[in-house]
Amino acid sequence: MSSIVEIIIGIYIYSEYDRVLSFTIQNIGSPVSATSIKKYLKSEHRDVSIDTILNYLDYCQQAFILKKVSRFDTVGKKNLKIDEKYYLTDHRFRTAKGYSNTKDIERTLENIVYIELISRGYTVEIGKIKDMEIDFIATKDKERVYYQVSYLMETEATRQREFGVYAHVQDNYPKFVLSMDTVDFSQNGIVHKHVIDFLLENRL
């Protein structure tokens, strides 16, 4: 009887863990907290504690499935311990879970750029400027590079959003906007680059 109970408990625990992982994979590139996951699980009539959720997320990081990226307040010059984002070590995990990388191309591109940056030896953070955000602040050897990632910038509103955030960054470190556009939208010293060209840097 005890073995049956252990199996049932094991299945239940795995189910909880799987739902936490699925929620996080679905929301890569968006702020994810244990509280938001708890609310999601509660909507599924699952009562899981914050500590358990944090443990599950930690297991995912130890298993090299997820990487947690903290926010950096560019005004206050400090790391923030809230609204972290998670990225996948391999975006094909999303496919394995049944999520479409094509449908969620913006999330997928952002994930690809993140993995490329850490593979180049950068420490990567998310930039926070008041109520705005810079996708990635990449730091290595005391040098810093900023990156915004977008799928396409067909509209002026999109271009203003992607380039405009840099107007609030008061330093002279390189600033890039990456997208799949074939037209060069570089402006005001901010370099626009095709994502593929970015990925092929130093490899040709």
Secondary structure, 3 states (H helix, E strand, C coil): CHHHHHHHHHHHHHHHHHHHHHHHHHCCCCECCHHHHHHHHHHCCCCCCHHHHHHHHHHHHHCCCEEEEEEEECCCCEEEEEEEEEEECCCHHHHHCCCCCCCCHHHHHHHHHHHHHHHCCCEEEEEEECCEEEEEEEEECCEEEEEEECCCCCCHHHHHHHHHHHHHCCCCCCEEEEECCCCCCCECCEEEEEHHHHHCCCCC
